[in-house]
Amino acid sequence: MWPKIKIVAAVVVLIGVGVFYLLNHDTMPASAVVGDCMHNSGTESNPDLEIVKCGDSKAQFKVTQAGDDAVECKDDESSYEETRKGRVLTSLCLTSIG
């Protein structure tokens, strides 16, 4: 009986992770393209960025460059990188809105 319960529990967890990803992947920084607007609900040293509509009052930044490799930002832009095991997964240059 226990092996069946473990299998069912694993399937439920995988479905939950899949649903979470499908509901949130459009707002994740890795989905950002040039022209998207971002909101940081974290701190400057530990950002938690999400894509928001540019007309939204939460919009703080606009993406000026985006890439899967490191991008070089201008002096007046902020940079954001997501890395895993030392490899850059997402790199953004952001300009402040307002």
Secondary structure, DSSP 8 states (H G I E B T S, - for coil): -HHHHHHHHHHHHHHHHHHHHHHHGGGSGGG--TT-EEEE-S-SSS--EEEE-TTSTT--EEEEEEESS-----TTSEEEEEEETTEEEEEEEEEE--
